Amino acid sequence: MSRVCELTGKGPMTGHNVSHANNKTKRRFLPNLNDVTLQSETLGRGVKLRISASALRSVDHRGGLDKFLAKAKDTELSANALKVKKEIAKAQAAQA
């Protein structure tokens, strides 16, 4: 399982541990990933995703999964999230 957010594409970053004596050793900063089930209003069901805590806050801020995916770039989304985005777009087109 890769350590990459399915909605934002946020992954591990590198940096240094810096001691009091200013010694630097390599380290990795991992994203805070959580397994969540987000409800889609259009599809009427839940979608299981592995997303970062900041992405979860962004989904809430934009007003839900459907609105977040509508504005999200396809290059940042995982294959699973892109599939859900296309399902939502298809269902919204059928409703209109």
N, C-alpha and C positions, 0 to 999 in steps of 0.2 A: 504494500500500500504506500503510495507516494505521499510525501508531506506537502501537498499543494492544495490550496483552496479551490473548490470546484467553481465558485462564482467569480472570484476576483483574480485568480491565478497567482496569488501571493504564495511564495515558497521560502525555503531557507535562505538566510543571508549569512555572510561571513564577517568576522570582525576579530577583535583582540580582547583577551582578558588583560587588564593592566594592573599590575601589583603596585603596592605603595612605593617600591623601589623603581617603578616605571619599567619593569620587565614586561614584555608583551608576548603572549602565547596565543596561537590561533584558536578560535572557537566558532561555533555555529549558533545563530539565532533562529530558532524554529518558530513557525507561526502557531498561534493558539487555535488548533483545529478541534472542532466538535462535530459529532455525528448528530444531526438534527433531522426532524421531519417537518417540512414546511407545507402548509396548506395552500393549494391553488384554488382560488375562487372560481375561475373559469372551468377547470377540469373537474372540480368537486371532489378532489382526493388529495392525499398527502404525497409528498415527494421526499424521499430520503436522500440527503446530501451530506458531504463532509466539508464544512465551511469554517472559516476563521470567525473568531468572536467579533471582529470589526465588520466583517461582511454581514453577520447577523444583525448588527446594529444598523447597517446601511439598508438592509431589506426592510426593517421596521420603519426607518426614516422615510423611505420612498413609498411606503404604503402597501407592502405585501410583495410576495414572490412574483406575481404577474407583472406588476409595474416595474420591479427591479429588472427582470429579464427583458422587458420591452426596451429599456434604455441601455442594457449591457452590450458591450462589444463582443462579437462572435469569437474573436481571437483569444479573449481572456477566459471564455467558458470551457468547461470540460465537455467531453463527448456526451455524457449523461445530461448535463445541464442544457446543452445545445439541443438535444432531442426533446427535452421538456419545453424549451422555448418554442420550437417548431410546432409541437402539439398544441400549445396555448394559442399561438397565432392562427393555427388552422381552426380551432374551436371558436375563436373570436370572429373569424371570417364567416363561419357557418351561422353564427348567431345574428350577424348583421344582414 
